[in-house]
Amino acid sequence: MHWAFQDRWDKILRLQAIARGDRNAATFLVSEAFNEAGASIVDVHFFSGVRTVLTFEVAPDRVRALEEALVRAGLELDAPSAAVVASAANAHDVELEGTLSITFAEGDPDLKREVPAVPG
């Protein structure tokens, strides 16, 4: 059986990394890495103080530059992420979509996030 969402799902780059040290400093460095590589962060989800998931877009010819910038920013990408980067660098799409899941090794699992009230 083939589901319609699989056509899109299989093309999404899924990267995973570990960040050490201060969560806020690491997040800033990751943001700078995306800017340096010419990639765009389009969405962010925070999961307490231990994980952040970024959704991004990047041109295929900038995927390696993004990987290098993320490593310089202090992220430790796992082996499957390196394989994804290697295959994506040869893609012929105009723009690639991806997610970067960052686990903060020293994160605070009890961190509370303020959720704004929705009017109406």
C-alpha positions as CSV (number, residue, x, y, z in Angstrom):
1,M,0.0,0.0,0.0
2,H,1.3,3.5,-0.8
3,W,0.0,6.6,0.9
4,A,0.0,9.9,-0.8
5,F,2.0,11.7,2.0
6,Q,4.9,9.2,1.4
7,D,5.8,11.0,-1.9
8,R,6.6,14.1,0.1
9,W,7.7,12.4,3.3
10,D,10.5,10.5,1.6
11,K,12.0,13.8,0.3
12,I,12.2,15.5,3.7
13,L,15.8,15.6,5.1
14,R,15.7,14.4,8.7
15,L,18.7,15.4,10.7
16,Q,19.4,14.7,14.3
17,A,22.1,16.3,16.5
18,I,23.2,16.7,20.1
19,A,24.2,20.1,21.5
20,R,26.3,20.5,24.6
21,G,26.5,23.5,26.9
22,D,24.0,26.4,27.3
23,R,20.8,25.8,25.4
24,N,20.3,29.5,24.5
25,A,23.9,29.9,23.3
26,A,23.6,26.7,21.2
27,T,20.4,27.9,19.7
28,F,21.9,31.2,18.7
29,L,24.9,29.5,17.1
30,V,22.5,27.2,15.1
31,S,20.6,30.1,13.9
32,E,23.8,31.8,12.7
33,A,24.8,28.5,11.0
34,F,21.6,28.5,9.0
35,N,22.3,32.1,7.9
36,E,25.9,31.4,7.0
37,A,24.8,28.4,4.9
38,G,22.0,30.3,3.1
39,A,19.3,28.1,4.5
40,S,16.0,29.3,5.9
41,I,14.4,28.2,9.2
42,V,10.6,28.2,8.5
43,D,9.3,26.8,11.8
44,V,10.5,26.0,15.3
45,H,9.0,23.7,18.0
46,F,10.4,23.7,21.6
47,F,10.0,20.6,23.7
48,S,10.7,21.7,27.3
49,G,14.4,22.4,27.6
50,V,15.7,19.2,26.2
51,R,14.8,19.3,22.5
52,T,14.1,21.8,19.7
53,V,12.9,20.8,16.2
54,L,13.6,23.2,13.4
55,T,11.9,22.9,10.0
56,F,14.0,24.4,7.2
57,E,14.5,24.9,3.5
58,V,17.9,24.7,1.7
59,A,19.1,24.5,-1.9
60,P,20.7,21.2,-2.7
61,D,24.0,22.9,-3.5
62,R,24.0,24.4,0.1
63,V,23.4,21.2,2.0
64,R,27.1,20.4,2.6
65,A,27.7,24.0,3.7
66,L,24.8,23.7,6.1
67,E,26.3,20.5,7.6
68,E,29.7,22.2,8.0
69,A,28.2,25.3,9.6
70,L,26.2,23.2,12.0
71,V,29.3,21.3,13.1
72,R,31.2,24.5,13.5
73,A,28.3,25.7,15.7
74,G,29.0,22.8,18.0
75,L,26.4,20.3,17.0
76,E,27.2,16.6,16.9
77,L,25.3,15.1,13.9
78,D,24.6,11.4,14.1
79,A,25.7,9.0,11.3
80,P,22.3,8.7,9.6
81,S,22.2,12.5,9.3
82,A,25.6,12.5,7.6
83,A,24.2,9.9,5.1
84,V,21.2,12.0,4.4
85,V,23.4,15.0,3.7
86,A,25.5,13.0,1.3
87,S,22.5,11.9,-0.7
88,A,20.8,15.3,-0.6
89,A,23.8,17.1,-2.0
90,N,23.1,15.3,-5.3
91,A,19.4,16.2,-5.4
92,H,18.0,18.0,-8.4
93,D,15.2,19.8,-6.6
94,V,15.2,23.6,-6.5
95,E,14.6,23.6,-2.8
96,L,14.8,20.8,-0.2
97,E,12.8,20.7,3.0
98,G,14.1,19.3,6.2
99,T,13.9,19.0,9.9
100,L,16.7,19.3,12.5
101,S,16.0,17.7,15.8
102,I,18.4,19.1,18.5
103,T,18.7,17.3,21.8
104,F,20.3,19.5,24.5
105,A,22.5,17.2,26.6
106,E,22.4,19.5,29.6
107,G,18.8,20.7,29.0
108,D,16.2,21.3,31.6
109,P,13.3,18.7,31.2
110,D,11.1,20.7,33.6
111,L,11.3,24.0,31.7
112,K,7.8,25.5,31.3
113,R,6.9,27.4,28.1
114,E,4.4,30.2,28.2
115,V,1.5,29.5,25.8
116,P,-0.2,32.7,24.7
117,A,-4.0,32.9,25.1
118,V,-5.9,32.8,21.9
119,P,-8.5,35.6,21.6
120,G,-12.1,34.7,21.1
